[in-house]
């Protein structure tokens, strides 16, 4: 990803074997969802607020 004061941009995402990736940017944070066939989710949410921020959610 690339952080800029104007927002966050996805550059690339390479999932591990058995995982898929979906990139969303619904007008707010950049969201990258990695899922596997058993339903596990690893979600990255990246934003630029007063600087770069990111959080990872594991389900």
C-alpha positions in Angstrom: 0.0 0.0 0.0 1.0 3.6 -0.4 0.1 6.2 2.2 -0.4 9.8 1.2 -2.3 12.7 2.9 -4.9 12.3 0.1 -5.6 8.7 1.1 -4.3 5.2 0.9 -3.7 3.3 -2.3 -3.5 -0.5 -2.9 -0.3 -1.5 -4.8 -0.5 -5.2 -4.6 -1.7 -8.1 -2.4 -0.4 -11.7 -2.7 -2.2 -14.3 -0.7 -0.6 -17.5 0.6 -1.6 -20.8 -0.9 -5.2 -21.6 -0.1 -6.2 -18.0 0.5 -8.0 -15.5 -1.7 -7.7 -11.7 -1.6 -10.3 -8.9 -2.1 -9.4 -5.2 -2.1 -12.1 -2.7 -1.3 -12.0 1.1 -1.0 -15.5 2.2 -0.2 -14.7 5.9 0.1 -13.0 5.6 3.4 -10.3 3.2 4.6 -8.5 0.8 2.2 -9.7 -2.7 3.2 -7.9 -5.8 2.1 -9.6 -9.1 3.0 -7.7 -12.4 3.0 -9.9 -15.6 3.3 -9.2 -19.3 3.2 -11.5 -22.2 2.4 -12.3 -22.9 6.0 -13.7 -19.4 6.5 -10.8 -17.7 8.3 -10.5 -14.0 7.7 -7.5 -11.7 8.0 -8.6 -8.1 7.3 -6.3 -5.1 7.0 -7.9 -1.6 7.3 -5.6 1.3 6.4 -6.3 5.0 6.6 -4.5 8.3 6.6 -5.9 10.5 9.4 -3.2 12.7 10.9 -0.7 10.2 9.6 -0.6 6.6 8.4 -2.7 4.1 10.5 -3.5 0.5 10.0 -5.2 -2.3 12.0 -5.5 -6.0 11.4 -8.5 -8.0 12.4 -8.3 -11.8 12.6 -11.5 -13.9 12.6 
